[in-house]
Every structure is written in structure tokens, then in C-alpha cells.
Amino acid sequence: MLKISELFDLTHTMSADIFDGCEYAWEALSWIGDYIQARGATLSPDEYDSPAPGVWISKDATVAASASITGPCIIEAGAEVRHCAFIRGSAIVGRGAVVGNSTELKNVLLFDKVQVPHYNYVGDSILGFGAHMGAGAITSNVKSDKALVVVHTPDGDIETGRKKFGAILGDGVEVGCGSVLNPGTVIGRGARVYPLSSVRGCVPPHSIYKHAGEVAEIK
């Protein structure tokens, strides 16, 4: 489930080549900002406005006047950035994605149709096509002891070499309201997480995470 092809349909992002040379999806977190700067310079001014250095916003996107956007950032066609959203930089917001009221993004890739619509924090994370985080659900991207993040898998731990790494959500993942995705969480395609969950490690694809130690297959 950790293979990029198992987590994502790469036809649902303009940034598929960001994963070139990657073994694991989280490796791409290291160069999102540089990727945006290079990619943004190629975007047509007929299709994208650039209201600030390093910021490219599709003319077909909807951005509230109260939203705060710091580059580097690309907001694609059909995306909606709502009231008081806070984009701190190094963020790609895919086609038709929703960044909601008081949601904060930092160093993220949101595939097309992702929804983080209500009071979410998403940092150092990648969310696959159509993934949705319920109200108040957040990624925790730094360990309390400030040690490097490790991904815990059934086959053993994988060292990431990263101090900051929130979560990887496969396509179609649903995260319940008020949940916390602890550093290094990977949730497989089509999985669901119960509200108020504290998730750590890997959640198998097409499963329901009820609480630690109880994960059921979706039938």
C-alpha cells in the first residue's frame, strides 16, 4: 500500500511529475516549493493570475477576499478557497479542491477534488484525489520529542529522515471530524477513519479505522 501507484491515480493532479524518482510519496515533500516555482513560471497568463510573487491562481478558481495566501502556491481551476483560509506557502491546490473557513495549509499537495473545508490544519502532507477531512480534523506534523519521523508499517519501521511529516492520504480517503493524524500516518486508498480518532502508522486500503487495534475491512 505504500507504493505511489497504489495510493494515487496520478491522472488527477497536474503535478504527477513531482513524484519522479521517488520510492515513497513523502519524499516529494522536500521539493514542493521549488517545484511550484518552476511549474508556475510555465503557466499561461491567459489562464492564471499572479497577484503576488510565487503565487499563481487560476482565473477559474474562487478565492475569498479574506483568504491569506503566501507563495509559492498554485491554485488550480475550479478550486475554492473560502473565508479566512490561511495558505502559508509551498501549497498546490488541485482542480475543484476546497480549502475552507480557517483551514491552514503548509507544504502540501492536494490532488483534484480534495476537501479540507472546516477548521483543518494540513501540513507537510499529501492528500489524494477526492480525499476529505471532516471538520476539525488535522495533521500533526512534528513529534513531541522533535525526533525524525518514522513510518510504522506491519513489516517494520521506515525511516523518513524528515523532522516534519504529517500524513499521506490515498485517493478517496474519508477522515472523521475531530481526528488527529499523527506524524508519519499513511492511509490507504478508500479507507475511512472514525470521528475523534488518533491515528498512527498505516491504515490499510478499503478499511474502516475505528480505534487503535480495531480496523475492519469495508465489505
Secondary structure, 3 states (H helix, E strand, C coil): CCCHHHHCCHHHCCCHHHHCCCCCHHHHHHHHHHHHHHHHCCCCCCCEEEEECCEEEECCCEECCCCEECCCEEECCCCEECCCCEECCCEEECCCCEEEECCEEEEEEECCCCEEEECCEEEEEEECCCCEECCCCEECCECCCCCCCEEEECCEEEECCCCECCEEECCCCEECCCCEECCCEEECCCCEECCCCEECCEECCCEEEEECCEEEECC
